[in-house]
Amino acid sequence: MQRTKNHRSALSPESRTWGALIDGPGGIGKTALAIKAAHDAPAELFERKIFITAKVRELTAEGEAKLTDFTRPTYLAMLDELGKELGADGLEKLAPDERPNELRLALAGKKALIIFDNLETLPEEERTRLFQFLSRLPEGNKAIVTSRRRTDVDARIVRLDRLARDEALQLIAELAAKYPRLARASQKEREDLYEITQGNPLFIRWIAGQLGRAGSQCRTIAEACAFIDKAPKGNDPLEYIFGDLLETFTADETKVLAALTYFSLPAKLKWIADMTDLPERAAETALEDLTDRSILTSDLSAQTYFLPPLTAKFIRTRRPEAVTQTGDALTNRAYALAMQYGGEAKTTKNSPRWTPNGTSSPPPCRAC
């Protein structure tokens, strides 16, 4: 409901922004939300609703499939397509630096709502140019942009998180009508599927697809989830969903993510700062930014942070150097504590201990 309100206010004529930017990880439902927002936008505000996508691939149960027929994978190709939709014939014949202004003139007096979808596939320079074009849209025109990459722009930012539990279970029930093996899953197994996939609808569909795919050896949700560890290149859901995010992490964000891979329960800010040698304020800033982007979950009041298991698995695989470095710091700290308190023989009730519920010590780590 709140997301719908955000879109409505961003598309209102009174809004001083060019529209809305929807961001979030792959498969979270950005395109679907953008299309719904455009469909719900009042006809009296927008005479034309135009959808243009730069998406070049999609993930199916069989693997990644390339998209070629309806995609416009460059900044100029997107402008040319918009020109055709508006009847500005011959735009592609103009010099590249003349097209944006010619298109802006073609939009004058129009009431168009434009969806630019999957901008993360564009190079950074081209994304910047497109946002510059949007910032100069003539009055009466608005845009909705979707992207996996977080960008600070003059628009209403809508960040998508996981599906709510009830929404995810409803999706699973709908998929069960298509996949008999999923239909046989218990309520507990379905709830486990929600937690394992972090409420990502594409991930849920992919696992359900493994249960129904010809030649698949997966018969249960547990087996389908275990298949993730052996997913072949070109059909790796973790790579598809999280791969683009790796390049967006700052050095501090990479450090705190690497530290969090070692914890199986929420970790306190101080522990993470100690493991990364970051000042607490720098670690806190990185953790809050990652929380805003739905990479991890947190309790800001308690200053505890948790990295979901599948995300942790992906970070360990793709950033092994950073994970090893923080692991060494964890080992050194544990050794120092052991030496300080005389090892196991001299542990007392006042000594820091590696217990899940202790207030002075970290919870169990994934590596232990």
DONU-772824 format. One line per field, with one value per residue (C-alpha): residue number from 1; residue in one letter; z, y, x. Coordinates in steps of 0.25 Angstrom, whole numbers. Layout:
! residues N
seq = c(NUM; ...)
type = c(A; ...)
up = c(Z; ...)
north = c(Y; ...)
east = c(X; ...)
! end
This chain:
! residues 368
seq = c(1; 2; 3; 4; 5; 6; 7; 8; 9; 10; 11; 12; 13; 14; 15; 16; 17; 18; 19; 20; 21; 22; 23; 24; 25; 26; 27; 28; 29; 30; 31; 32; 33; 34; 35; 36; 37; 38; 39; 40; 41; 42; 43; 44; 45; 46; 47; 48; 49; 50; 51; 52; 53; 54; 55; 56; 57; 58; 59; 60; 61; 62; 63; 64; 65; 66; 67; 68; 69; 70; 71; 72; 73; 74; 75; 76; 77; 78; 79; 80; 81; 82; 83; 84; 85; 86; 87; 88; 89; 90; 91; 92; 93; 94; 95; 96; 97; 98; 99; 100; 101; 102; 103; 104; 105; 106; 107; 108; 109; 110; 111; 112; 113; 114; 115; 116; 117; 118; 119; 120; 121; 122; 123; 124; 125; 126; 127; 128; 129; 130; 131; 132; 133; 134; 135; 136; 137; 138; 139; 140; 141; 142; 143; 144; 145; 146; 147; 148; 149; 150; 151; 152; 153; 154; 155; 156; 157; 158; 159; 160; 161; 162; 163; 164; 165; 166; 167; 168; 169; 170; 171; 172; 173; 174; 175; 176; 177; 178; 179; 180; 181; 182; 183; 184; 185; 186; 187; 188; 189; 190; 191; 192; 193; 194; 195; 196; 197; 198; 199; 200; 201; 202; 203; 204; 205; 206; 207; 208; 209; 210; 211; 212; 213; 214; 215; 216; 217; 218; 219; 220; 221; 222; 223; 224; 225; 226; 227; 228; 229; 230; 231; 232; 233; 234; 235; 236; 237; 238; 239; 240; 241; 242; 243; 244; 245; 246; 247; 248; 249; 250; 251; 252; 253; 254; 255; 256; 257; 258; 259; 260; 261; 262; 263; 264; 265; 266; 267; 268; 269; 270; 271; 272; 273; 274; 275; 276; 277; 278; 279; 280; 281; 282; 283; 284; 285; 286; 287; 288; 289; 290; 291; 292; 293; 294; 295; 296; 297; 298; 299; 300; 301; 302; 303; 304; 305; 306; 307; 308; 309; 310; 311; 312; 313; 314; 315; 316; 317; 318; 319; 320; 321; 322; 323; 324; 325; 326; 327; 328; 329; 330; 331; 332; 333; 334; 335; 336; 337; 338; 339; 340; 341; 342; 343; 344; 345; 346; 347; 348; 349; 350; 351; 352; 353; 354; 355; 356; 357; 358; 359; 360; 361; 362; 363; 364; 365; 366; 367; 368)
type = c(M; Q; R; T; K; N; H; R; S; A; L; S; P; E; S; R; T; W; G; A; L; I; D; G; P; G; G; I; G; K; T; A; L; A; I; K; A; A; H; D; A; P; A; E; L; F; E; R; K; I; F; I; T; A; K; V; R; E; L; T; A; E; G; E; A; K; L; T; D; F; T; R; P; T; Y; L; A; M; L; D; E; L; G; K; E; L; G; A; D; G; L; E; K; L; A; P; D; E; R; P; N; E; L; R; L; A; L; A; G; K; K; A; L; I; I; F; D; N; L; E; T; L; P; E; E; E; R; T; R; L; F; Q; F; L; S; R; L; P; E; G; N; K; A; I; V; T; S; R; R; R; T; D; V; D; A; R; I; V; R; L; D; R; L; A; R; D; E; A; L; Q; L; I; A; E; L; A; A; K; Y; P; R; L; A; R; A; S; Q; K; E; R; E; D; L; Y; E; I; T; Q; G; N; P; L; F; I; R; W; I; A; G; Q; L; G; R; A; G; S; Q; C; R; T; I; A; E; A; C; A; F; I; D; K; A; P; K; G; N; D; P; L; E; Y; I; F; G; D; L; L; E; T; F; T; A; D; E; T; K; V; L; A; A; L; T; Y; F; S; L; P; A; K; L; K; W; I; A; D; M; T; D; L; P; E; R; A; A; E; T; A; L; E; D; L; T; D; R; S; I; L; T; S; D; L; S; A; Q; T; Y; F; L; P; P; L; T; A; K; F; I; R; T; R; R; P; E; A; V; T; Q; T; G; D; A; L; T; N; R; A; Y; A; L; A; M; Q; Y; G; G; E; A; K; T; T; K; N; S; P; R; W; T; P; N; G; T; S; S; P; P; P; C; R; A; C)
up = c(0; 4; -10; -17; -10; -13; -28; -28; -21; -30; -43; -38; -46; -33; -31; -35; -38; -52; -46; -38; -38; -33; -29; -22; -25; -37; -38; -26; -35; -40; -54; -49; -39; -50; -60; -49; -45; -60; -61; -49; -53; -57; -72; -70; -66; -77; -91; -94; -86; -92; -88; -92; -86; -87; -81; -88; -81; -71; -62; -65; -58; -70; -68; -73; -87; -95; -99; -113; -120; -111; -103; -106; -99; -100; -97; -111; -115; -104; -108; -123; -118; -110; -122; -131; -120; -121; -136; -137; -149; -153; -140; -141; -154; -145; -139; -125; -118; -125; -122; -107; -109; -122; -114; -102; -112; -117; -103; -101; -100; -98; -86; -86; -75; -79; -73; -75; -70; -65; -66; -59; -72; -77; -75; -64; -74; -81; -69; -65; -78; -78; -64; -69; -80; -70; -61; -73; -77; -82; -72; -72; -75; -64; -64; -56; -56; -50; -47; -38; -36; -25; -31; -25; -34; -34; -33; -22; -18; -16; -11; -12; -1; 1; -1; 12; 17; 14; 0; -2; 3; -7; -18; -14; -14; -28; -33; -26; -36; -47; -40; -33; -25; -19; -16; -7; 1; 16; 21; 29; 16; 9; 20; 20; 5; 8; 18; 9; -3; 5; 0; -14; -24; -36; -26; -22; -36; -40; -28; -32; -46; -42; -36; -50; -59; -69; -65; -51; -40; -30; -23; -11; -7; 1; -11; -20; -10; -9; -24; -23; -18; -31; -40; -54; -60; -67; -58; -44; -37; -27; -38; -46; -33; -26; -37; -41; -27; -24; -33; -25; -11; -5; 2; 15; 11; 6; 19; 28; 18; 19; 34; 35; 27; 40; 48; 49; 58; 58; 61; 69; 63; 72; 68; 53; 55; 63; 52; 41; 48; 44; 53; 59; 52; 38; 40; 45; 32; 23; 31; 30; 15; 13; 21; 12; 0; 6; 6; 21; 32; 44; 58; 58; 72; 77; 67; 62; 48; 40; 26; 21; 18; 3; 2; 12; 3; -9; -3; 2; -12; -19; -9; -3; 0; 8; 15; 18; 24; 33; 37; 41; 50; 56; 59; 65; 74; 79; 82; 89; 98; 101; 105; 113; 121; 122; 112; 115; 129; 135; 129; 140; 140; 137; 125; 111; 105; 91; 94; 86; 96; 103; 104; 103; 93; 78; 75; 68; 55; 42; 41; 55)
north = c(0; 10; 7; 10; 24; 27; 25; 33; 45; 44; 44; 55; 68; 75; 67; 74; 61; 55; 42; 30; 21; 6; -1; -15; -28; -36; -44; -36; -30; -16; -18; -23; -12; -1; -7; -7; 7; 11; 4; 10; 24; 33; 34; 49; 51; 42; 41; 31; 20; 15; 3; 2; -8; -10; -24; -34; -47; -54; -66; -78; -92; -97; -86; -72; -68; -56; -46; -39; -36; -26; -20; -7; -9; 5; 19; 24; 11; 15; 29; 25; 15; 26; 35; 24; 23; 38; 39; 46; 39; 40; 42; 31; 39; 51; 52; 45; 59; 65; 54; 57; 71; 67; 57; 67; 76; 65; 62; 77; 78; 63; 55; 43; 33; 26; 13; 11; -3; -10; 2; -6; -12; 1; 6; 17; 28; 24; 23; 37; 43; 36; 42; 56; 54; 51; 63; 72; 65; 76; 79; 68; 56; 47; 34; 22; 15; 1; -3; -12; -1; 9; 23; 37; 44; 55; 45; 38; 26; 13; 1; -13; -23; -37; -42; -42; -56; -57; -52; -62; -73; -69; -69; -83; -88; -83; -90; -103; -104; -105; -113; -126; -128; -115; -118; -129; -120; -118; -104; -105; -108; -96; -87; -92; -88; -74; -72; -79; -70; -58; -55; -53; -57; -60; -69; -76; -79; -84; -94; -98; -100; -110; -119; -119; -118; -130; -138; -131; -140; -131; -137; -129; -114; -118; -125; -113; -104; -113; -112; -97; -102; -110; -100; -100; -87; -80; -86; -80; -72; -66; -60; -55; -49; -43; -43; -29; -24; -28; -16; -6; -9; 0; -5; -3; -10; -22; -23; -23; -33; -42; -41; -45; -57; -63; -61; -70; -61; -46; -39; -26; -14; -15; -29; -25; -12; -21; -31; -21; -11; 0; 11; 8; 20; 15; 1; 6; 15; 3; -6; 4; 6; -9; -10; 1; -8; -20; -28; -31; -30; -22; -17; -3; 0; -12; -9; -24; -29; -42; -47; -57; -71; -71; -57; -61; -73; -64; -54; -65; -71; -57; -50; -61; -51; -42; -53; -60; -47; -45; -59; -57; -46; -54; -65; -56; -49; -63; -67; -54; -56; -70; -66; -54; -63; -75; -84; -94; -97; -84; -79; -73; -67; -53; -58; -55; -68; -72; -74; -71; -63; -56; -41; -39; -49; -52; -63; -76; -73; -81; -85; -91)
east = c(0; 11; 18; 5; 4; 19; 16; 4; 10; 23; 14; 5; 6; 9; 21; 34; 41; 42; 35; 40; 52; 49; 62; 65; 71; 68; 55; 49; 37; 42; 36; 23; 21; 25; 15; 4; 7; 6; -7; -13; -9; -21; -24; -27; -12; -6; -11; 1; 8; 20; 29; 43; 53; 68; 66; 75; 73; 63; 65; 56; 56; 65; 75; 77; 70; 75; 65; 67; 54; 48; 60; 67; 80; 87; 83; 82; 73; 64; 63; 60; 49; 43; 43; 36; 25; 23; 23; 36; 41; 55; 61; 71; 77; 81; 94; 95; 96; 84; 74; 71; 67; 59; 52; 50; 43; 34; 30; 25; 10; 9; 4; 13; 17; 29; 35; 50; 52; 65; 75; 86; 89; 94; 108; 109; 111; 99; 90; 95; 91; 77; 75; 80; 69; 58; 62; 58; 45; 35; 23; 12; 21; 26; 35; 37; 50; 54; 68; 76; 86; 84; 85; 83; 74; 63; 52; 44; 52; 44; 53; 47; 49; 45; 30; 22; 21; 6; 9; 20; 11; 0; 10; 15; 1; -2; 11; 7; -5; 5; 16; 10; 23; 22; 7; 11; 20; 16; 13; 26; 34; 26; 30; 45; 44; 40; 52; 62; 59; 58; 44; 49; 38; 48; 56; 43; 39; 52; 52; 38; 43; 54; 43; 36; 47; 49; 61; 62; 66; 60; 47; 46; 48; 60; 67; 63; 70; 82; 83; 87; 101; 103; 95; 103; 108; 96; 86; 91; 80; 90; 98; 86; 80; 92; 103; 100; 101; 115; 121; 112; 118; 128; 141; 135; 122; 130; 137; 125; 118; 130; 130; 115; 117; 123; 111; 98; 91; 90; 103; 105; 112; 124; 127; 127; 135; 145; 146; 148; 157; 147; 142; 129; 122; 128; 123; 110; 108; 112; 102; 91; 93; 93; 80; 73; 77; 71; 84; 83; 73; 75; 70; 75; 70; 78; 89; 89; 91; 88; 92; 83; 90; 88; 94; 105; 108; 109; 118; 128; 128; 130; 138; 147; 159; 151; 144; 158; 163; 152; 153; 167; 163; 153; 163; 173; 162; 158; 172; 175; 163; 167; 181; 175; 166; 176; 169; 158; 163; 162; 149; 140; 126; 131; 140; 135; 130; 125; 111; 98; 91; 103; 103; 118; 122; 118; 108; 112; 119; 116; 130; 130)
! end
